[in-house]
């Protein structure tokens, strides 16, 4: 009995000591602190684009098409079947221009100047009798199956004054920028002549290896008004023009309207 009592006392003492040790362990938990965000707060306001003040553009080194050279393909609109235009009809135009940029926006400017325009129209087995003073109308005799010139052309030359409304994307670097222009030109005819080269018979055999020229403005309107347009990337571009009034006088022949399209080179 005594043995069991002692055993119980030892068990109770051991249990009490273990419980005391367990209760003495304190678990300390730190409060959770939210992590700071590294992403900056977004602004609720949207930045407005700054509008460029074009009036402050530096034009000290500006070059804007003060010289203009054009090489074009020519033809006539409204020609009747009796006129046989054929071959590489061509024109050459050279102009010296002044350029006047708008003060408030130099992307826009007015270009005007003076120059020479020359057109060459070729005919197939046909002459143009510009010097036929006995006729009231300009004759285009058909020489198919008869003696004819191997090459025959009509050359008209004008003193021209073009004017353009111009637009340039980069007015400070016009020799590298895209450029657009629309306008008109007024021309005063300086000369009109025909040139026949190498007379042949109907079989194409040479009868005479010579050149014949005849000159007269009597059948032509000596003034012209044409609309123009061109587009450039830097110094190279394309152009087009169309004459609004007939080349031939109303009482002297059919109403034909010259037009041209080709390449243009500008600079200075």
PAMAR-977061 format. One record per residue (C-alpha): residue number from 0; residue in three letters; x negated, y, z. Coordinates in nm, 4 decimals, padded with zeros to 6 digits. Layout:
<rs>
    n  res         X         Y         Z
  NUM  Ala         X         Y         Z
...
</rs>
This chain:
<rs>
    n  res         X         Y         Z
    0  Unk   00.0000   00.0000   00.0000
    1  Unk  -00.2725   00.2322   00.0893
    2  Unk  -00.4430   00.1430  -00.2376
    3  Unk  -00.1404   00.2498  -00.4415
    4  Unk  -00.1035   00.5743  -00.2508
    5  Unk  -00.4614   00.6787  -00.3197
    6  Unk  -00.4173   00.5987  -00.6851
    7  Unk  -00.1086   00.8205  -00.7076
    8  Unk  -00.2882   01.1095  -00.5347
    9  Unk  -00.5754   01.0895  -00.7883
   10  Unk  -00.3319   01.0824  -01.0846
   11  Unk  -00.1399   01.3877  -00.9649
   12  Unk  -00.4609   01.5851  -00.9033
   13  Unk  -00.5970   01.5039  -01.2492
   14  Unk  -00.2706   01.6061  -01.4194
   15  Unk  -00.2570   01.9350  -01.2315
   16  Unk  -00.6159   02.0224  -01.3258
   17  Unk  -00.5547   01.9501  -01.6982
   18  Unk  -00.2424   02.1597  -01.7058
   19  Unk  -00.4215   02.4510  -01.5450
   20  Unk  -00.7041   02.4341  -01.8014
   21  Unk  -00.4568   02.4311  -02.0944
   22  Unk  -00.2600   02.7236  -01.9620
   23  Unk  -00.5774   02.9301  -01.9148
   24  Unk  -00.6513   02.9292  -02.2928
   25  Unk  -00.5112   03.2552  -02.4346
   26  Unk  -00.4382   03.2845  -02.8046
   27  Unk  -00.4741   03.6437  -02.9135
   28  Unk  -00.3338   03.7244  -03.2534
   29  Unk  -00.4234   04.0505  -03.4184
   30  Unk  -00.1488   04.2543  -03.5820
   31  Unk  -00.1449   04.2317  -03.9593
   32  Unk  -00.2616   04.5500  -04.1281
   33  Unk  -00.1390   04.5899  -04.4863
   34  Unk  -00.4221   04.6143  -04.7428
   35  Unk  -00.4757   04.9465  -04.9023
   36  Unk  -00.3931   04.9580  -05.2757
   37  Unk  -00.6867   05.0463  -05.5034
   38  Unk  -00.4547   05.1388  -05.7925
   39  Unk  -00.4038   05.5161  -05.8132
   40  Unk  -00.0493   05.6346  -05.7992
   41  Unk   00.0979   05.7054  -06.1398
   42  Unk   00.1964   06.0579  -06.2136
   43  Unk   00.5607   06.1029  -06.2922
   44  Unk   00.4749   06.3843  -06.5358
   45  Unk   00.3665   06.3116  -06.9010
   46  Unk   00.0790   06.5226  -07.0348
   47  Unk   00.1934   06.7498  -07.3164
   48  Unk  -00.0210   06.7603  -07.6369
   49  Unk  -00.2127   07.0812  -07.6836
   50  Unk  -00.1144   07.2598  -08.0048
   51  Unk  -00.4169   07.3792  -08.2023
   52  Unk  -00.4420   07.7482  -08.2745
   53  Unk  -00.5307   07.7412  -08.6465
   54  Unk  -00.5775   08.1180  -08.6524
   55  Unk  -00.9075   08.0681  -08.4648
   56  Unk  -01.0523   07.8295  -08.7247
   57  Unk  -01.4112   07.9101  -08.8219
   58  Unk  -01.4196   07.9720  -09.1987
   59  Unk  -01.7755   08.1051  -09.2137
   60  Unk  -01.8977   07.8064  -09.4207
   61  Unk  -01.5724   07.7371  -09.5990
   62  Unk  -01.5873   07.6315  -09.9647
   63  Unk  -01.2512   07.5863  -10.1306
   64  Unk  -01.2406   07.5135  -10.5033
   65  Unk  -01.3870   07.8348  -10.6401
   66  Unk  -01.5023   07.6361  -10.9439
   67  Unk  -01.2700   07.3910  -11.1191
   68  Unk  -01.3438   07.1606  -11.4126
   69  Unk  -01.0723   06.9420  -11.5707
   70  Unk  -01.0853   06.6688  -11.8355
   71  Unk  -00.7439   06.5459  -11.9458
   72  Unk  -00.5454   06.3323  -12.1863
   73  Unk  -00.3078   06.5499  -12.3944
   74  Unk   00.0105   06.4902  -12.5892
   75  Unk   00.3308   06.6648  -12.6943
   76  Unk   00.6770   06.5982  -12.5564
   77  Unk   00.9718   06.6310  -12.7946
   78  Unk   00.7865   06.5416  -13.1143
   79  Unk   01.0060   06.4167  -13.4040
   80  Unk   00.9233   06.0936  -13.5907
   81  Unk   00.7702   06.2967  -13.8736
   82  Unk   00.4742   06.3986  -13.6542
   83  Unk   00.2135   06.1215  -13.6179
   84  Unk   00.0009   06.1962  -13.3127
   85  Unk  -00.2561   05.9258  -13.2530
   86  Unk  -00.5915   05.8713  -13.0844
   87  Unk  -00.7598   06.0037  -12.7732
   88  Unk  -00.6106   06.3515  -12.7530
   89  Unk  -00.8035   06.5465  -12.4942
   90  Unk  -00.8400   06.8780  -12.3198
   91  Unk  -01.1175   07.0542  -12.1317
   92  Unk  -01.0432   07.3318  -11.8820
   93  Unk  -01.2901   07.5424  -11.6834
   94  Unk  -01.1811   07.7977  -11.4199
   95  Unk  -01.3433   08.0335  -11.1725
   96  Unk  -01.1124   08.0866  -10.8768
   97  Unk  -01.0686   08.3098  -10.5738
   98  Unk  -00.9268   08.1603  -10.2552
   99  Unk  -00.7214   08.3576  -10.0011
  100  Unk  -00.6457   08.1590  -09.6821
  101  Unk  -00.3477   08.2478  -09.4649
  102  Unk  -00.4631   08.4243  -09.1465
  103  Unk  -00.2171   08.2432  -08.9202
  104  Unk  -00.2865   07.8984  -09.0692
  105  Unk  -00.5891   07.8613  -09.3022
  106  Unk  -00.4767   07.5143  -09.4034
  107  Unk  -00.2638   07.7080  -09.6520
  108  Unk  -00.4144   07.9399  -09.9098
  109  Unk  -00.3486   08.1055  -10.2433
  110  Unk  -00.5891   08.0305  -10.5259
  111  Unk  -00.6037   08.2416  -10.8396
  112  Unk  -00.8578   08.3080  -11.1089
  113  Unk  -00.9356   08.2968  -11.4786
  114  Unk  -01.0758   08.0463  -11.7249
  115  Unk  -01.0620   07.8754  -12.0627
  116  Unk  -00.8410   07.5834  -12.1673
  117  Unk  -00.8965   07.3902  -12.4904
  118  Unk  -00.6719   07.1131  -12.6320
  119  Unk  -00.7483   06.8665  -12.9162
  120  Unk  -00.4546   06.6802  -13.0775
  121  Unk  -00.5346   06.4130  -13.3415
  122  Unk  -00.3066   06.3079  -13.6299
  123  Unk  -00.2968   05.9832  -13.8286
  124  Unk  -00.3062   06.0294  -14.2075
  125  Unk  -00.1411   06.3666  -14.1720
  126  Unk  -00.2382   06.7315  -14.2017
  127  Unk  -00.1126   07.0375  -14.0167
  128  Unk  -00.0999   07.3322  -14.2564
  129  Unk  -00.1669   07.6169  -14.0145
  130  Unk  -00.2991   07.8446  -14.2911
  131  Unk  -00.0084   07.7990  -14.5325
  132  Unk   00.0854   08.1658  -14.5579
  133  Unk   00.3484   08.1047  -14.8256
  134  Unk   00.5680   07.9043  -14.5842
  135  Unk   00.7834   08.0259  -14.2991
  136  Unk   00.7535   07.6945  -14.1140
  137  Unk   00.4598   07.4841  -14.0021
  138  Unk   00.4279   07.1848  -14.2360
  139  Unk   00.3126   06.8354  -14.1320
  140  Unk   00.2733   06.6550  -14.4700
  141  Unk   00.2538   06.2749  -14.4442
  142  Unk  -00.0447   06.1455  -14.6452
  143  Unk   00.0008   05.7714  -14.5952
  144  Unk  -00.0742   05.6006  -14.9293
  145  Unk  -00.2512   05.9132  -15.0595
  146  Unk  -00.5772   06.0954  -15.0112
  147  Unk  -00.6245   06.1864  -14.6485
  148  Unk  -00.8875   06.2770  -14.3924
  149  Unk  -01.0371   05.9999  -14.1818
  150  Unk  -01.0097   06.2280  -13.8791
  151  Unk  -00.7823   06.5286  -13.8507
  152  Unk  -00.7076   06.7372  -13.5426
  153  Unk  -00.5479   07.0597  -13.4252
  154  Unk  -00.7469   07.2604  -13.1705
  155  Unk  -00.5864   07.5329  -12.9581
  156  Unk  -00.7819   07.7503  -12.7156
  157  Unk  -00.6376   07.9762  -12.4453
  158  Unk  -00.7569   08.2348  -12.2004
  159  Unk  -00.5746   08.1191  -11.8860
  160  Unk  -00.4920   08.2639  -11.5465
  161  Unk  -00.3905   07.9923  -11.2966
  162  Unk  -00.2326   08.0514  -10.9557
  163  Unk  -00.1901   07.7828  -10.6891
  164  Unk  -00.0396   07.7326  -10.3460
  165  Unk  -00.2959   07.5144  -10.1710
  166  Unk  -00.2870   07.2943  -09.8608
  167  Unk  -00.5973   07.1409  -09.7006
  168  Unk  -00.5901   06.8959  -09.4086
  169  Unk  -00.9285   07.0136  -09.2757
  170  Unk  -00.9873   07.3795  -09.3689
  171  Unk  -01.3348   07.3815  -09.2119
  172  Unk  -01.4602   07.0945  -09.4318
  173  Unk  -01.2762   07.1327  -09.7609
  174  Unk  -01.5403   06.9444  -09.9619
  175  Unk  -01.4536   06.6263  -09.7686
  176  Unk  -01.0854   06.6780  -09.6939
  177  Unk  -00.7631   06.5818  -09.8700
  178  Unk  -00.6286   06.8808  -10.0660
  179  Unk  -00.3004   06.9428  -10.2472
  180  Unk  -00.1983   07.2230  -10.4831
  181  Unk   00.1030   07.3224  -10.6920
  182  Unk   00.1268   07.6229  -10.9150
  183  Unk   00.1472   07.7664  -11.2621
  184  Unk  -00.0752   07.9116  -11.5306
  185  Unk  -00.0223   08.1799  -11.7897
  186  Unk  -00.2217   08.1499  -12.1118
  187  Unk  -00.3040   08.3769  -12.4039
  188  Unk  -00.3934   08.1940  -12.7262
  189  Unk  -00.7405   08.2833  -12.8498
  190  Unk  -00.7483   08.0567  -13.1538
  191  Unk  -00.5699   07.7746  -13.3344
  192  Unk  -00.7452   07.5801  -13.6090
  193  Unk  -00.7454   07.2426  -13.7810
  194  Unk  -01.0469   07.0288  -13.8590
  195  Unk  -01.0479   06.7530  -14.1220
  196  Unk  -01.3467   06.5227  -14.1529
  197  Unk  -01.4364   06.2769  -14.4344
  198  Unk  -01.1822   06.2722  -14.7171
  199  Unk  -01.0661   05.9205  -14.8112
  200  Unk  -00.8353   05.7666  -15.0711
  201  Unk  -00.5393   05.5386  -14.9935
  202  Unk  -00.7727   05.2350  -14.9830
  203  Unk  -00.9936   05.3980  -14.7185
  204  Unk  -01.2819   05.4669  -14.9563
  205  Unk  -01.4783   05.7865  -14.8963
  206  Unk  -01.4206   06.0583  -15.1549
  207  Unk  -01.6160   06.3311  -14.9819
  208  Unk  -01.8170   06.3356  -14.6630
  209  Unk  -01.7498   06.6905  -14.5486
  210  Unk  -01.5565   06.8947  -14.2910
  211  Unk  -01.2733   07.1324  -14.3709
  212  Unk  -01.1465   07.3938  -14.1226
  213  Unk  -00.8462   07.6237  -14.1397
  214  Unk  -00.7523   07.8779  -13.8753
  215  Unk  -00.4320   08.0710  -13.8058
  216  Unk  -00.2011   08.1502  -13.5106
  217  Unk   00.0980   08.2535  -13.7233
  218  Unk   00.3218   07.9551  -13.6394
  219  Unk   00.2450   07.9328  -13.2672
  220  Unk   00.3646   08.1066  -12.9545
  221  Unk   00.0546   08.2939  -12.8483
  222  Unk   00.1533   08.2934  -12.4800
  223  Unk   00.2234   07.9876  -12.2711
  224  Unk   00.3621   07.9162  -11.9264
  225  Unk   00.2840   07.5826  -11.7656
  226  Unk   00.3462   07.4194  -11.4297
  227  Unk   00.0522   07.2533  -11.2575
  228  Unk  -00.0160   07.0094  -10.9735
  229  Unk  -00.3248   06.8381  -10.8395
  230  Unk  -00.4514   06.6252  -10.5506
  231  Unk  -00.8128   06.6013  -10.4358
  232  Unk  -01.0186   06.3989  -10.1889
  233  Unk  -01.3201   06.6199  -10.1483
  234  Unk  -01.4509   06.7387  -10.4847
  235  Unk  -01.2818   06.4700  -10.6964
  236  Unk  -00.9140   06.4524  -10.7836
  237  Unk  -00.6314   06.4205  -11.0341
  238  Unk  -00.4276   06.6911  -11.2060
  239  Unk  -00.1230   06.7272  -11.4262
  240  Unk   00.0372   07.0114  -11.6189
  241  Unk   00.3410   07.0647  -11.8406
  242  Unk   00.4068   07.3594  -12.0718
  243  Unk   00.7555   07.5058  -12.0260
  244  Unk   00.7763   07.6967  -12.3545
  245  Unk   00.7352   07.5402  -12.6981
  246  Unk   00.3949   07.5441  -12.8646
  247  Unk   00.5540   07.6173  -13.2030
  248  Unk   00.7735   07.9215  -13.2554
  249  Unk   01.1474   07.8548  -13.2649
  250  Unk   01.1774   07.9629  -13.6284
  251  Unk   00.8574   07.7905  -13.7398
  252  Unk   00.9121   07.4247  -13.6564
  253  Unk   01.0168   07.1655  -13.3977
  254  Unk   01.0108   07.2490  -13.0284
  255  Unk   00.7174   07.0549  -12.8829
  256  Unk   00.5920   07.0859  -12.5261
  257  Unk   00.2264   07.0055  -12.4543
  258  Unk   00.1405   06.8151  -12.1377
  259  Unk  -00.1819   06.6922  -11.9874
  260  Unk  -00.3060   06.4628  -11.7086
  261  Unk  -00.6548   06.3714  -11.6025
  262  Unk  -00.9395   06.4160  -11.3591
  263  Unk  -01.0556   06.7318  -11.1877
  264  Unk  -01.3818   06.8269  -11.0179
  265  Unk  -01.3861   07.1189  -10.7781
  266  Unk  -01.6398   07.2868  -10.5570
  267  Unk  -01.8217   07.5964  -10.4318
</rs>
